[in-house]
Amino acid sequence: MRVFNFAAGPAALPLEVLEQVGAELTDWQSGGMSVMEISHRSKAFIAVAEEAESDLRDLLAIPASYKVLFLQGGASGQFAAIPLNLAAADSTVDYVNTGNWSKKALTEAKRYCAQVNVVADAAADGYNSVPDESLWKRSGNAAYLHYTPNETIGGVAFPHIPQSDAVPLVADYSSSILSGPLDVSRFGLIYAGAQKNIGPSGLCVVIVREDLLGKARTITPSIWDYRQMAADGSMSNTPPTFSWYMAGLVFKWLKRQGGLAAMGARNLDKAEALYAAIDGSGFYRNPVRPNCRSIMNVPFTLLKPELDKAFLAAAKEAGLTNLEGHRSVGGMRASIYNAMPPEGVAALISFMQEFERRHG
Ligand SMILES: *Cc1c(COP(=O)(O)O)cnc(C)c1O
């Protein structure tokens, strides 16, 4: 029996995709082997890789002037690769700090850049909002401006894309890529670890504007040199073939769902229903400012934290799993990525209401 899995990442994958993987696992394309057991340089795998890229380009309407890279090392690897590719050691780089992941990104950047300028820090508000853009203290000469559109742990999302005219905008879309339509042309670089909304872990997708290639420092690991990887079709070395293949199946599934406009509407409905249940309860609480609430990660606390363990145990019993909040914040968190069907959110809401009736 499948449960409704609210894990933040690695996260639930679409059942249809898992069933296809299962059906073709041992004998893929009648070759008598699994896709994991063939060369990444074989014709068959190159076709898988190219089709995945082309489907992702369709879904996000990625302009031809952008390269799409399928890299390893996760989003955390990009925390280092970005300054190494886009900034010199004596460059100034701008970062917005809206929580746990942006903090990690800027901390890593400090190893590679003399000047990491934090343009705004949401600490004063307990990281429950996005600081007003008109108050950001941007440096005049930044190599790029980095931000985290969706803070996976705090459940804080930017209500819109920041303005950044000449300075390339760099965004960590790990937990919100493909959650709805996105204007890629606003960005210099978008990156996303796969294990939330793309596929299994082991893969990090980087979408980078061509004019930003070729600036890597000589010490940059060649597997993270964007120009090199673009030239090699992301195959300077062996890529994570199985993750890439599965990401491709997820892209096809998204297309069958109606693409990102349809997914965006469905995700908004799911999130609105869950926030309405939380706000309407008096028993559950979400601390994030309403205009900055994530539609992918919904943290909430119980009025009586002594009931946390009972809540989690009863939820698990009801087939609703992985609802515990991140170890750094406690409480609960429901991650409701693309693969979480509306019925899963409806089941969670019913469960929460029933739990409140019994314990409220
Ligand atoms: C999960 C996550 C990361 C870390 O991803 P790894 O692939 O584990 O390095 C970074 N940023 C955000 C926003 C995330 O959600």
The ligand as an SDF file (V2000), in Angstrom:
LIG
                    3D

 15 15  0  0  0  0  0  0  0  0999 V2000
   17.3150   20.5910   -0.4620 C   0  0  0  0  0  0  0  0  0  0  0  0
   17.8340   21.9490   -0.7600 C   0  0  0  0  0  0  0  0  0  0  0  0
   19.2040   22.2050   -0.9330 C   0  0  0  0  0  0  0  0  0  0  0  0
   20.2520   21.1350   -0.7570 C   0  0  0  0  0  0  0  0  0  0  0  0
   20.2610   20.2550   -1.7880 O   0  0  0  0  0  0  0  0  0  0  0  0
   21.3950   19.1270   -1.9030 P   0  0  0  0  0  0  0  0  0  0  0  0
   21.0840   18.5390   -3.2330 O   0  0  0  0  0  0  0  0  0  0  0  0
   21.1920   18.1880   -0.7550 O   0  0  0  0  0  0  0  0  0  0  0  0
   22.7110   19.7860   -1.8540 O   0  0  0  0  0  0  0  0  0  0  0  0
   19.5920   23.4860   -1.2500 C   0  0  0  0  0  0  0  0  0  0  0  0
   18.6930   24.4730   -1.3870 N   0  0  0  0  0  0  0  0  0  0  0  0
   17.3760   24.2660   -1.2150 C   0  0  0  0  0  0  0  0  0  0  0  0
   16.4250   25.4080   -1.3980 C   0  0  0  0  0  0  0  0  0  0  0  0
   16.9050   23.0030   -0.8970 C   0  0  0  0  0  0  0  0  0  0  0  0
   15.5880   22.7910   -0.7380 O   0  0  0  0  0  0  0  0  0  0  0  0
  1  2  1  0
  2  3  1  0
  2 14  2  0
  3  4  1  0
  3 10  2  0
  4  5  1  0
  5  6  1  0
  6  7  2  0
  6  8  1  0
  6  9  1  0
 10 11  1  0
 11 12  2  0
 12 13  1  0
 12 14  1  0
 14 15  1  0
M  END
$$$$
